[in-house]
Amino acid sequence: MYYVKGPVPTLDTAQLDQSHGPVFIDSETQLAQYRLLLERLDAAALPPEQSRDLIHGIAQEL
């Protein structure tokens, strides 16, 4: 998924990659759902340094 965000939120667009090709989402209702999803993912994600350390630690165990 790609999310293109600009200074005018009503012009934002989300692109979803599917097996039959890309789908573009630009309705305000659907974009609001994707914004919420992205906010939740961002809140759950580790900071870059911790992500790097986690990946490095897993790779060392292999």
PLY file of the C-alpha trace (Angstrom):
ply
format ascii 1.0
element vertex 62
property float x
property float y
property float z
element edge 61
property int vertex1
property int vertex2
end_header
0.00 0.00 0.00
1.15 3.49 -0.80
-0.37 6.62 0.70
0.22 9.97 -0.98
-0.38 12.81 1.44
-0.30 16.48 0.59
-1.19 19.86 2.04
-4.83 19.41 0.97
-6.19 16.21 2.63
-9.08 15.92 0.17
-6.53 15.31 -2.60
-4.80 12.42 -0.78
-4.76 9.04 -2.52
-4.03 5.49 -1.39
-2.82 2.85 -3.84
-3.42 -0.79 -3.00
-1.50 -3.44 -4.93
-3.67 -6.43 -5.76
-3.19 -9.51 -7.92
-5.15 -7.95 -10.78
-3.34 -4.60 -10.59
-3.35 -1.45 -8.50
-6.51 0.01 -6.97
-6.65 3.72 -6.15
-8.66 4.95 -3.17
-9.57 8.62 -2.98
-12.94 8.85 -1.22
-12.75 10.74 2.06
-14.44 7.94 4.01
-12.02 5.27 2.81
-9.02 7.57 3.22
-10.05 8.25 6.83
-9.95 4.48 7.46
-6.47 4.21 5.92
-5.23 7.20 7.91
-6.42 5.51 11.11
-4.75 2.25 10.07
-1.46 4.04 9.33
-1.62 5.88 12.67
-2.12 2.57 14.51
0.76 0.93 12.63
3.00 3.90 13.38
2.10 3.75 17.08
2.84 0.00 17.22
6.12 0.15 15.30
9.51 0.20 16.97
11.78 3.19 16.44
14.30 2.66 13.60
17.22 1.88 15.93
15.26 -0.72 17.89
13.97 -2.27 14.65
17.53 -2.55 13.37
18.71 -4.12 16.63
15.81 -6.60 16.64
16.49 -7.66 13.04
20.22 -7.94 13.75
19.55 -10.08 16.83
17.26 -12.42 14.88
19.81 -12.72 12.07
22.52 -13.63 14.59
20.39 -16.52 15.88
20.06 -18.09 12.42
0 1
1 2
2 3
3 4
4 5
5 6
6 7
7 8
8 9
9 10
10 11
11 12
12 13
13 14
14 15
15 16
16 17
17 18
18 19
19 20
20 21
21 22
22 23
23 24
24 25
25 26
26 27
27 28
28 29
29 30
30 31
31 32
32 33
33 34
34 35
35 36
36 37
37 38
38 39
39 40
40 41
41 42
42 43
43 44
44 45
45 46
46 47
47 48
48 49
49 50
50 51
51 52
52 53
53 54
54 55
55 56
56 57
57 58
58 59
59 60
60 61
